[in-house]
Amino acid sequence: MTGRRRWSTEEILDTAAELLRTGDAESFSVRKLAAALGTDSSSLYRHFRNKTELLRAVADRILLAAMDGYRPEGDWKQRITALALRLREAFGEQPQLATVWGRYASGGTGSRLVMEELLQALRASGLPDEEVPVRYHRIVILLAALIASEAGISTITPKEYEQAMEQFRVAVLGADPERFPALAHFARDIRPLGADRRAAFEEILAAQLAHIEAQIP
């Protein structure tokens, strides 16, 4: 009698990533993953103790991909900016996984590589050692929020986008000038959240780095 196929960890993660590309972390389950692999859930628990551990491993693969071939160049601000843009690009190619990273984080090799580079860059800035972990935390929170927000917009369907734009136009251009005078005044210059995302990303990050630079003795 032929035994059930044993799936490797990499094959499990490949299939999990594919399911997450077409769904989300909320609807994802070990049971659905097992069904896609043609096996039972118990066989997957030999590789991962629970759903959260599995999702963290999938997110870590994105971080590993982002760090592949990375070489630190320039000053500390250039290093952090380059790293941030690599993370943005990596999750931009698989936006459904951005929320997984923002929610579940990761404790794998990819995560450690990102942490190491951020900490080294901040240390090279001249910040006192006691300030480095605090500033590191602020940067990671900022990047996770920006990347997850951008990914959320990029995953909506064309129909959902049109509906969102219509709601935006009604909310902004149709604002009552007596009740919302400032909104009515700036209405034609306000842009929807999906506009100029990269420019906004870089500007917000630059502002955070400038704030850090101001704290350097």
C-alpha positions as a printed Julia matrix, in Angstrom:
217×3 Matrix{Float64}:
   0.0    0.0     0.0
   1.4    3.39   -1.03
   1.99   5.77    1.87
   0.85   9.37    1.96
   3.33  11.79    0.4
   5.54  13.71    2.8
   5.69  17.39    1.93
   8.84  19.37    2.61
   8.76  22.59    4.64
   9.54  24.61    1.52
   6.7   23.01   -0.44
   4.3   23.75    2.4
   5.42  27.39    2.51
   5.13  27.7    -1.27
   1.53  26.51   -1.17
   0.71  28.68    1.86
   2.1   31.75    0.08
  -0.03  30.98   -2.98
  -3.18  30.66   -0.87
  -2.4   33.96    0.84
  -1.94  35.7    -2.52
  -5.52  34.87   -3.42
  -7.0   35.28    0.04
  -5.93  36.82    3.33
  -4.64  35.89    6.75
  -8.13  35.91    8.24
  -9.58  33.32    5.85
  -6.39  31.26    5.72
  -6.36  28.07    7.8
  -4.18  25.01    8.24
  -7.16  22.93    7.15
  -7.39  24.79    3.82
  -3.66  24.45    3.33
  -3.82  20.72    4.01
  -6.65  20.36    1.5
  -4.64  22.22   -1.16
  -1.74  19.82   -0.55
  -3.98  16.76   -0.54
  -3.07  15.79    2.99
  -4.44  16.15    6.51
  -3.76  18.92    9.04
  -1.91  16.64   11.42
   0.87  16.1     8.9
   1.48  19.87    8.72
   1.76  20.19   12.49
   4.95  18.16   12.26
   6.47  21.25   10.58
   4.62  24.09   12.33
   3.01  24.07   15.74
   0.11  26.34   14.77
  -1.23  28.76   12.17
   0.62  31.75   13.6
   3.98  30.01   13.4
   3.25  29.07    9.79
   2.26  32.62    8.83
   5.4   34.0    10.43
   7.47  31.61    8.36
   5.73  32.73    5.16
   6.35  36.4     6.02
   9.98  35.64    6.79
  10.48  34.34    3.27
   9.51  37.78    1.95
  12.12  39.35    4.2
  14.71  36.85    2.99
  13.87  37.72   -0.61
  14.2   41.42    0.17
  17.63  40.91    1.71
  18.91  38.67   -1.06
  21.87  40.43   -2.67
  21.62  43.42   -0.35
  24.89  45.24    0.33
  25.06  48.25    2.69
  26.05  51.4     0.79
  26.23  55.07    1.72
  25.69  56.71    5.08
  23.3   55.45    7.73
  20.29  57.29    6.29
  20.94  55.95    2.81
  21.26  52.43    4.18
  17.94  52.61    6.02
  16.2   54.2     3.04
  17.54  51.54    0.66
  16.46  48.77    3.02
  13.0   50.28    3.46
  12.48  50.52   -0.29
  13.56  46.9    -0.73
  10.98  45.82    1.85
   8.32  47.94    0.17
   9.11  46.41   -3.22
   9.2   42.84   -1.89
   5.81  43.1    -0.2
   4.47  45.09   -3.15
   4.91  41.99   -5.28
   2.96  39.93   -2.73
   0.72  42.51   -1.02
  -1.49  39.98    0.73
   1.51  38.97    2.8
   2.23  42.53    3.99
  -0.56  42.38    6.54
   0.8   39.04    7.73
   4.15  40.66    8.48
   2.54  43.67   10.14
   0.35  41.5    12.32
   2.45  38.45   13.08
   6.0   39.78   12.57
   8.67  37.11   12.1
  11.42  35.5    14.07
  13.3   33.79   11.27
  16.53  34.48    9.44
  14.98  37.12    7.21
  13.76  39.03   10.22
  17.16  38.85   11.88
  18.87  40.13    8.73
  16.56  43.15    8.62
  17.0   43.81   12.33
  20.78  43.52   12.09
  21.04  46.0     9.22
  18.73  48.55   10.86
  20.58  48.33   14.16
  23.98  48.58   12.5
  22.88  51.6    10.45
  21.48  53.35   13.53
  24.63  52.62   15.48
  26.69  54.09   12.63
  24.65  57.29   12.91
  26.36  58.21   16.15
  23.34  57.72   18.39
  24.17  56.63   21.94
  23.7   52.88   22.31
  20.82  53.36   24.73
  18.89  55.29   22.06
  19.37  52.78   19.24
  16.69  50.22   20.3
  14.09  52.97   20.77
  14.72  54.48   17.34
  14.81  51.03   15.79
  11.37  50.29   17.19
   9.93  53.53   15.82
  11.29  52.84   12.34
   9.94  49.28   12.24
   6.49  50.42   13.39
   6.51  53.12   10.7
   7.6   50.76    7.92
   5.13  48.03    8.88
   2.26  50.55    8.96
   3.17  52.18    5.64
   3.78  48.9     3.81
   0.61  47.25    5.14
  -1.47  50.32    4.3
  -0.13  50.48    0.77
  -0.62  46.76    0.28
  -4.22  47.04    1.41
  -4.92  49.56   -1.33
  -3.15  47.54   -4.01
  -5.21  44.41   -3.37
  -8.63  45.93   -4.05
 -10.39  44.96   -7.26
 -11.03  47.48  -10.09
 -14.7   47.55   -9.13
 -13.87  48.24   -5.49
 -11.46  50.97   -6.6
 -14.13  52.7    -8.67
 -16.56  52.53   -5.77
 -13.92  53.96   -3.43
 -13.17  56.8    -5.86
 -16.84  57.63   -6.15
 -17.16  57.75   -2.37
 -14.04  59.93   -2.23
 -15.48  62.4    -4.73
 -18.79  62.57   -2.87
 -17.1   62.99    0.52
 -14.62  65.63   -0.64
 -16.11  67.53   -3.57
 -19.6   67.32   -2.15
 -18.7   68.6     1.32
 -21.0   71.3     2.73
 -18.82  74.46    2.9
 -20.68  75.76    5.94
 -20.12  72.62    7.99
 -16.72  71.69    6.5
 -15.18  75.01    5.38
 -11.56  73.8     5.27
 -12.48  70.63    3.4
 -14.49  72.62    0.86
 -11.63  75.1     0.44
  -8.98  72.42   -0.29
 -11.3   69.87   -1.95
  -9.91  70.1    -5.48
  -6.32  69.74   -4.27
  -6.82  66.77   -1.93
  -5.71  63.5    -3.49
  -6.96  59.99   -2.67
  -4.85  57.65   -0.55
  -3.69  55.7    -3.57
  -1.92  58.65   -5.2
   1.88  59.12   -5.1
   2.41  56.29   -2.64
   6.16  55.94   -3.23
   6.76  59.69   -2.88
   4.73  59.76    0.34
   6.58  56.68    1.63
   9.99  58.27    1.03
   8.96  61.64    2.45
   7.53  60.19    5.65
  10.59  57.99    6.14
  12.93  60.94    5.46
  11.12  62.98    8.1
  11.6   60.2    10.65
  15.29  59.92    9.81
  15.71  63.69   10.07
  14.1   63.54   13.51
  16.59  60.85   14.54
  19.47  62.88   13.14
  18.42  65.82   15.3
  18.84  63.64   18.4
  22.46  62.74   17.61
  24.86  64.47   20.02
